[in-house]
Amino acid sequence: MEIAPFADLFEQPASPPPRHRPRLVDRARMDRRRGGRDAAARPVTTARLLALHMAATLPPLLGPLSRTSPANAVVLHDGHVLLQRANWEGQDCSFLPGGGQHPGEPLDQTARREVHEETGLRVTVERMLWLREYIGANHEHADTEAGTHRIETFFHCTPEGDPGWLGGHAEDDAQTGLEWVELEKLPGLNLLPHALRQPIAALATAGPSSGYLGDVA
């Protein structure tokens, strides 16, 4: 079937309204069952061509957006939390163990795997604590991270073995050590992101809470 140029389609006479409301979900399900062999027979509508045109032109205008879904572990033991010491961008700081999710991997298993890789410790994932977003365009490094959007989960974990037996086999490049830190001392540490310091310190006097932390750094 010959398709008129995109601009000319708006001048074509409108087709009469259908007698029945289209069953879009059923048609999509049918096409999946048939392996899509009916796709070539579908009428090419002006709306569909407009959608294809927008899909082709909008991404270059908006630029690429990088979304990642890291999982992090708040490993608690006897009033302490397990932290990585690091030197990152010229500053001494601390991070929670954690990292990026593998395709097909549940987030709680991501946290468990990352703790073992970075610290050598095997942990039990108890529950999810917090969800945090980081939208680069809204923060200090907006000039270089405008296309970054991270959605991170934080899980309460407990050690399965000896908590003093530490030493990972796949440490982060910036990592310089590991330490158990008293929860009460967290507000005075350069723990990144800073928005985590108070919620983690509060675990010393209350049971693990959960919630949405927002777009915070």
N, C-alpha and C positions, 0 to 999 in steps of 0.2 A: 504494500500500500504506500502510495506517495504521500509524504507529509509536507504540507505547505510551510513556507518560512515562518519562524516564530512570530514575527511582527504581524504577518497577514492573518494569523489565526483569530485575532480579535475582531476582524471584519467579516468572519464567516457567520451565516445565519444561525441563530440559536436552535438547538435540537429541541423537539417537544419534550415536556417533562415526563419522567417515567410514571407508569401507573402505580407502581409499588415502590416502597422505600428500599434502596439497594441493601443487600445483605452482605456487607463488606467482610465481616468476620468469617462467615461461612465460605465466601469465595476464596479468601486467603487460605483457609484450611484445605479447601478442595485443591487449590493449586499446589500446595505442599505435598498432598497425597499423590498427585499426578506428576510430580517432578517438574512442574512449571511448564508443561507442554502446551497449555492454553494461553500462555503469556503473549505469543505472537498474534493471537486472534483478538485480543482485547482492543477496544477502540482507544485511540490516542486522543485524550481530551485536552482542551486548552489548559485546564487546571493542572493536569499531570505534567504537561510541558513546562508550565510556569514553575512548578515545584522542582523539576529537574534543573531548570535554568538557575533558580535561586541556590540550589545545592552546589552547582558548579561555580557560581560567582561569589557567594558569600565567604567561604573559607579564605580565599586570598585577601579579601577586604579586612576580615577580622583578625587574621593571623592565627598560627597554631596555638592550641591550648593544651598544656600538658597536665593530665590528671593522674595522680598516683594514690595508692591506698596502702600506706605503711601500717604495720601493727607493732605496738610497743608493749613492753612488759614492766609492770610495777611489781617487782619481786620483793616481797616482804618477809622478814624473819626477825623475831624477837625485838621489835621496835626499830628495826633498821630497814633501809631500802638499798637495793643493789644498783650502783651507778658505774658508768664508764667515765674515767678521767680522759680528757682529750685536749689537744691543742688544735683549735679550729680558727682559721682566719686570724692567726696571731694572738689569740687569747686563750688562756687556760680556762677550761669550762668542764661541765659534766653533762652527760646524756643518759637517758634510760636505754637499756638494750632494746633493739628493735630494728626493723628494716622492711624492705619491700616484699609484697606478696607475689608468689609465683602463680602462673596461670593454673586455675583449677584447685588452688589451695585455700581451704577455709582460713579466715583471719586468725582464729585462735591457734591454729597450727602454725601459722606464720610466726606469731609471737613465740611459741614454744621452740621452733626451729632456730629463730634468730638468737634467743637467749643461749641455746647450746652452742651455736657457732661462735658467738662473740665472748662468752664467758666460760664455756665448758660445763655449765650447770644444767641439769635436767630439771624441769619444773612442771608442776601441775597448774593448768589454767583454771582458776576458780570461777571468775565471772568478768564480764566487761564492765569497766569503770566509766570511761568517758569517751566521747566523740569530739574531735577537734578539727576545725578547718583552718587552712592557711591559704589565703588568696593573695598572691604576691603583689598584685596591683594596689593593695590597700596598706602596704607596710613599707618599712624603711628602704628596702632594696627594690622598689617598684620599677626602677629604670632597667634592671636586669632580670626581674622575676615577674614581669607583668603577665606572662603567659603561664604562670605556675598556679596550680590549684590542687592542694593536697587535702585529703580527707583521712585523718588518722584515728585509729582506735587504740585504746589503752586498756590492758587487761590486768586484773589482780592475779598474781601468780605466787606460788609457794614452792620452796625447794623440795625436790624428791630425795636428794642425797645429802652428803656433808656440805653445808653452806660455805665452809672454808676452803673447799677444793675448787679453785678457780683457775681458769686458763683456757681460752677459746682457741679454735683452730682456724677461724676465719674472721679475725678482728678487723674492725674498720681502720682505714688508713690513718685517720686522725687520732685513733685511740692510743693512749699512753699507759693505761692501767685500769684496774678494777678496785672497787672498795664498797664496803658496807657502811652506810652513813646513817647516823641517828636521825629519825624523822624530825625531831625538834630543831635540828641544825639546818634544814633545807632552806628556810627563808633567807639565810645569809650566804648561800652558795650561788655560784654563777651556773645554775642549772638551766639548760636551754630545752625548750622555750621557757621563758620566765613565768608565763601564766600557769605552769604546772607546780610551781614551788608551794604555793599555799594549799591547793587541794591535796597534794601528797602529804604535806606536814600535818594536815588535819586528820589524817588517818591514824595518828598517834593517840588521839583521844576519842575517836568515833569509828564505828564500823565502816567498811568501804561503801561510799556513796556512789551514785552513778548519775550521769547527765550529759548534756550538751554544753561544751565549753565555749562554743562560738568560733568566730574568725579571730584567733588570737596568736600572738607571737611571744 
